[in-house]
Structure formats: structure tokens, C-alpha cells
Amino acid sequence: MFTTKPEDEQWLDSAIREYSNTRKTDLRDEILARTKWLAVRSARRFADRGEPYDDIFQVAQLGLFKAVERFDPAQGVHFGAFATPTIVGEIRRYFRDHTWSLKVSRGAKDLRPAVNSAAEDLSKELGRAATVDEIAVKLRVSQDSVIEALEANNAYRTSTIDGPTAPSIPVDGGFDDVIDREVVKALLGQLPERERKILYFRYFDELSQAEIADIVGTSQVHVGRLITSSLASLRSLVEATTS
């Protein structure tokens, strides 16, 4: 398992803050080089799913690049907690775009209900989204097992969404009901920054509510409420612009 030394974390925290202000390409390249292990770890999770590892790793590196470009230190979230869902989301899109299915192990499928239940219970206890480590401790399983179960959640959602009788986006109140995505992009700027980011993560980066909750530092339930209220605001804005 990959680990980072305290001094490495201190350097990354300082470097990512500096890059968010200066956008120096040489600093960005050093950040990418020193956080490459995040791409390696994420790519390895998908290495046994029928596609060449080198291809998956290239996609993971693209996800890491996007994470560096989009990361906002002001949110108070550790870069790794933001980068990993971004990288994994990029890999999932790669599989979906090439019509390749994500194979989920039997163990992950069996563990999925327990992980979901533990995550919900811990979120209520802690008042925030539970981390992978906290869920693993509660269930007395490995972190990798928890991660696989969480991936099984997303694979299940993907198969539901991609099914022949399913609507294009059936969760969170129906984003397609708002109006064309390009119109929505133009209107997102009129929402508060937090709500704007959450909608972008959910519908353009295609992250799950649990992944978004981890990034923004709140509970999955609260993310769902914010999505619902934000979609209602967007519908009102659309109606105002088209009436």
C-alpha cells in the first residue's frame, strides 16, 4: 500500500496552494510527478478488468492532471481525497465510452450492502461523510475491500443507467429534465460556488454522491439535498430565460 511521509504531505499542501495562485507549469509538473502514485494506485484497481494496464494508467494520469487543475485549497479538503475520485471517475468514463463493462467481484457485491449501511451509520454519528478507513475499521475489513464495494455501487448505477429501459440520468431528480447541458453550463455561474461545484462533480464529472461528500467535506445526505435544491433553482432560471 502506498504511503506518504509527513514532509511530503507538507510539501504537497504548500505546492498545491502556490500552484492555485500562480499556475506555474513547472510547479504543476513537479506536483504531477510527486503524486503519480495516486494514478498508479487507481489504475491498479482496474488492471484485471480486460484492458491493458498501460492504457488505463494513461487515463489515470489524465485524471490526476484534471485533479491538479481543478483542486481548490480553500475547500479545506486534502488533495488526495479530491484527486482519487477524480482519477477513478476518469477511468470509469474511459470504460463506458468504449462500451467496456466494469466487472465486479462476487466479494465486492456481497460486501456492498454492509459498506453502504456502515457509511450511512457513520455519517450520522460523525456529522460528515465517513472515510474509507473508518468504514474498514467498523466492518473489520481491509480498505481495499471497502473501495471495491464502493466501486460496485457505481458499477451497479452504471448498469442501471445504461440499461435499455432506464432514463438517461435517473438519479437526483432528473438533470435532463432541466434542459440542454450547454444551457445548464451557462446558468451554473448564477448558483453559489459550493452548489455549482457539486452539480459539476455530479453531472459533468459523473461522481457519486458519496464521492462528492468526501470531496466537499459533508454528508452524502446533505449532498443529495443540495443537488435537489440546486436543480430546482436551475429549473427556475431556465424558465426565466425561456419565457
URWO-V150673 format. One record per residue. N is the residue number from 1. D_LAST is the distance of its C-alpha to the last C-alpha in Angstrom with 1 decimal. Layout:
# URWO-V150673
N:D_LAST + N:D_LAST
This chain:
# URWO-V150673
1:55.9 + 2:54.6 + 3:55.1 + 4:54.6 + 5:57.0 + 6:56.0 + 7:56.6 + 8:54.3 + 9:51.5 + 10:52.2 + 11:52.0 + 12:48.8 + 13:47.1 + 14:48.3 + 15:47.5 + 16:43.9 + 17:43.2 + 18:44.7 + 19:42.8 + 20:39.4 + 21:40.4 + 22:42.3 + 23:41.0 + 24:44.6 + 25:45.0 + 26:48.6 + 27:47.8 + 28:45.0 + 29:47.6 + 30:50.1 + 31:47.6 + 32:46.8 + 33:50.6 + 34:51.4 + 35:48.7 + 36:49.3 + 37:50.8 + 38:47.4 + 39:46.5 + 40:49.9 + 41:49.6 + 42:46.2 + 43:47.3 + 44:50.4 + 45:48.5 + 46:47.3 + 47:50.5 + 48:51.8 + 49:48.8 + 50:49.9 + 51:48.7 + 52:50.8 + 53:50.9 + 54:50.7 + 55:47.3 + 56:45.9 + 57:47.4 + 58:45.7 + 59:42.3 + 60:43.3 + 61:44.1 + 62:40.7 + 63:39.2 + 64:41.5 + 65:40.5 + 66:36.8 + 67:37.9 + 68:39.8 + 69:36.9 + 70:34.3 + 71:36.6 + 72:35.9 + 73:39.2 + 74:37.4 + 75:36.3 + 76:39.9 + 77:40.2 + 78:43.2 + 79:42.5 + 80:44.1 + 81:41.8 + 82:38.8 + 83:40.3 + 84:41.7 + 85:38.4 + 86:36.9 + 87:39.9 + 88:40.1 + 89:36.4 + 90:37.0 + 91:40.0 + 92:38.1 + 93:35.5 + 94:38.4 + 95:39.8 + 96:36.6 + 97:35.8 + 98:39.3 + 99:39.1 + 100:42.0 + 101:42.2 + 102:43.1 + 103:46.3 + 104:46.8 + 105:50.3 + 106:51.5 + 107:52.3 + 108:48.8 + 109:47.4 + 110:50.0 + 111:49.3 + 112:45.5 + 113:45.3 + 114:47.8 + 115:46.0 + 116:42.6 + 117:44.4 + 118:46.3 + 119:43.2 + 120:41.4 + 121:44.6 + 122:45.2 + 123:41.6 + 124:42.1 + 125:45.5 + 126:44.6 + 127:41.1 + 128:39.9 + 129:39.8 + 130:43.3 + 131:44.8 + 132:46.4 + 133:49.8 + 134:49.3 + 135:48.3 + 136:51.3 + 137:53.7 + 138:52.4 + 139:52.9 + 140:56.0 + 141:54.8 + 142:54.3 + 143:51.2 + 144:51.0 + 145:51.0 + 146:48.1 + 147:46.2 + 148:46.9 + 149:45.6 + 150:42.4 + 151:42.0 + 152:42.7 + 153:39.7 + 154:37.5 + 155:39.3 + 156:38.7 + 157:35.0 + 158:35.0 + 159:36.9 + 160:34.5 + 161:31.4 + 162:33.2 + 163:34.5 + 164:33.7 + 165:32.1 + 166:30.2 + 167:26.5 + 168:25.8 + 169:25.3 + 170:26.5 + 171:27.0 + 172:25.2 + 173:22.4 + 174:21.1 + 175:19.7 + 176:18.7 + 177:16.4 + 178:14.2 + 179:13.5 + 180:15.7 + 181:18.3 + 182:17.9 + 183:14.3 + 184:15.8 + 185:18.7 + 186:16.7 + 187:15.1 + 188:18.5 + 189:19.8 + 190:17.8 + 191:19.7 + 192:23.3 + 193:25.9 + 194:27.5 + 195:24.4 + 196:23.3 + 197:26.8 + 198:27.0 + 199:23.9 + 200:25.2 + 201:28.6 + 202:27.4 + 203:25.1 + 204:26.3 + 205:29.9 + 206:30.0 + 207:32.2 + 208:33.0 + 209:32.2 + 210:35.9 + 211:36.1 + 212:33.1 + 213:34.8 + 214:38.0 + 215:36.3 + 216:34.5 + 217:37.3 + 218:35.9 + 219:36.2 + 220:34.5 + 221:33.3 + 222:31.6 + 223:29.9 + 224:28.5 + 225:27.1 + 226:25.6 + 227:24.0 + 228:22.5 + 229:21.1 + 230:19.8 + 231:18.0 + 232:16.4 + 233:15.4 + 234:14.0 + 235:11.9 + 236:10.5 + 237:10.0 + 238:8.4 + 239:5.8 + 240:5.5 + 241:5.8 + 242:3.8 + 243:0.0
